[in-house]
Amino acid sequence: MPHSCAAWNCTNRFTVQTRSNGITFHRFPKDKERRKQWETAVRRKGVSASPSSMLCSDHFRPENFDRTGQTVRLRAGVVPSVFSFPAHLHGPVATRTRRFQLSKMAQETQNSKKARETLSLRSRRSQTSKAQETQTSNKTQEETQTSKQVQKTLSLDCSQLVQEDEPLPVPNVDHSYALPSSDDDLRARLREALARVESLERERRNAKDRERRAKNAVSGLLEDLRVKKLINEELKEQLNKKRSSNSVRP
């Protein structure tokens, strides 16, 4: 049995003849809200759309259709609006449809406002980040300039100190502890000594770090052995004494 259009006073049926006349049929939406909108637009009191209920294309506007493919489809969110109602059915749905359109426009306006606020916030964050980067760059340049000035001052002080002292006698034998005869050699010797001190300090710190890592590894290993009960009581006491003596040692 062919399906009929659910619209008021519409006699179109889903047949080969109607299809050849270009009339298409469309089922009510599965979404509850949209199906309710279609039921309200039909204005048939007490009628609830079933899964097989359909409306023909005569009740939609031309711009409601998507005809780009082989199958004619309705565009998303479309509500039927072309009907021939008797006088007593005119009015309510138009108000409801208008209210729905106003609600949709208000929602779009709110979304647009949120988007503008988000863009504004991102712009302010970007400007703040650029200002911070500029401040950091300026601070780095000031520190570098200050460091150069300190090095220059130390170099001048060292040069003045060497010039004010009386010239040192040239030793007969070139010992490693003898002071060089020229200012450049003295500064070079001083830089080498400072570099050696820094190297020794670095080696001492590295040695302490290695010692600390080794102690942590041993402590972790002992703890694993203790948890897994792989050591006897006598060995446990010896390890505890050894550990206690190491912790007391400065």
QUIGIRA-V310386 format. One record per residue. N is the residue number from 0. RES is the residue in three letters. SS is DSSP state (a for helix, b for strand, c for the rest). Layout:
BEGIN
((N RES SS) (N RES SS))
END
This chain:
BEGIN
((0 MET c) (1 PRO c) (2 HIS c) (3 SER b) (4 CYS b) (5 ALA c) (6 ALA c) (7 TRP c) (8 ASN c) (9 CYS c) (10 THR c) (11 ASN c) (12 ARG b) (13 PHE c) (14 THR c) (15 VAL a) (16 GLN a) (17 THR a) (18 ARG a) (19 SER a) (20 ASN c) (21 GLY c) (22 ILE c) (23 THR c) (24 PHE b) (25 HIS b) (26 ARG b) (27 PHE c) (28 PRO c) (29 LYS c) (30 ASP c) (31 LYS a) (32 GLU a) (33 ARG a) (34 ARG a) (35 LYS a) (36 GLN a) (37 TRP a) (38 GLU a) (39 THR a) (40 ALA a) (41 VAL a) (42 ARG c) (43 ARG c) (44 LYS c) (45 GLY c) (46 VAL c) (47 SER c) (48 ALA c) (49 SER c) (50 PRO c) (51 SER c) (52 SER c) (53 MET b) (54 LEU b) (55 CYS b) (56 SER a) (57 ASP a) (58 HIS a) (59 PHE c) (60 ARG c) (61 PRO a) (62 GLU a) (63 ASN a) (64 PHE b) (65 ASP b) (66 ARG c) (67 THR c) (68 GLY c) (69 GLN c) (70 THR c) (71 VAL c) (72 ARG b) (73 LEU b) (74 ARG c) (75 ALA c) (76 GLY c) (77 VAL c) (78 VAL c) (79 PRO c) (80 SER c) (81 VAL c) (82 PHE c) (83 SER c) (84 PHE c) (85 PRO c) (86 ALA a) (87 HIS a) (88 LEU a) (89 HIS c) (90 GLY c) (91 PRO a) (92 VAL a) (93 ALA a) (94 THR a) (95 ARG a) (96 THR a) (97 ARG a) (98 ARG a) (99 PHE a) (100 GLN a) (101 LEU a) (102 SER a) (103 LYS a) (104 MET a) (105 ALA a) (106 GLN a) (107 GLU a) (108 THR a) (109 GLN a) (110 ASN a) (111 SER a) (112 LYS a) (113 LYS a) (114 ALA a) (115 ARG a) (116 GLU a) (117 THR a) (118 LEU a) (119 SER a) (120 LEU a) (121 ARG a) (122 SER a) (123 ARG a) (124 ARG a) (125 SER a) (126 GLN a) (127 THR a) (128 SER a) (129 LYS a) (130 ALA a) (131 GLN a) (132 GLU a) (133 THR a) (134 GLN a) (135 THR a) (136 SER a) (137 ASN a) (138 LYS a) (139 THR a) (140 GLN a) (141 GLU a) (142 GLU a) (143 THR a) (144 GLN a) (145 THR a) (146 SER a) (147 LYS a) (148 GLN a) (149 VAL a) (150 GLN a) (151 LYS a) (152 THR a) (153 LEU a) (154 SER a) (155 LEU a) (156 ASP a) (157 CYS a) (158 SER a) (159 GLN a) (160 LEU a) (161 VAL a) (162 GLN a) (163 GLU a) (164 ASP c) (165 GLU c) (166 PRO c) (167 LEU c) (168 PRO c) (169 VAL c) (170 PRO c) (171 ASN c) (172 VAL c) (173 ASP c) (174 HIS c) (175 SER c) (176 TYR c) (177 ALA c) (178 LEU c) (179 PRO c) (180 SER c) (181 SER c) (182 ASP a) (183 ASP a) (184 ASP a) (185 LEU a) (186 ARG a) (187 ALA a) (188 ARG a) (189 LEU a) (190 ARG a) (191 GLU a) (192 ALA a) (193 LEU a) (194 ALA a) (195 ARG a) (196 VAL a) (197 GLU a) (198 SER a) (199 LEU a) (200 GLU a) (201 ARG a) (202 GLU a) (203 ARG a) (204 ARG a) (205 ASN a) (206 ALA a) (207 LYS a) (208 ASP a) (209 ARG a) (210 GLU a) (211 ARG a) (212 ARG a) (213 ALA a) (214 LYS a) (215 ASN a) (216 ALA a) (217 VAL a) (218 SER a) (219 GLY a) (220 LEU a) (221 LEU a) (222 GLU a) (223 ASP a) (224 LEU a) (225 ARG a) (226 VAL a) (227 LYS c) (228 LYS c) (229 LEU c) (230 ILE c) (231 ASN c) (232 GLU a) (233 GLU a) (234 LEU a) (235 LYS a) (236 GLU a) (237 GLN a) (238 LEU a) (239 ASN a) (240 LYS a) (241 LYS a) (242 ARG a) (243 SER a) (244 SER a) (245 ASN a) (246 SER a) (247 VAL a) (248 ARG c) (249 PRO c))
END
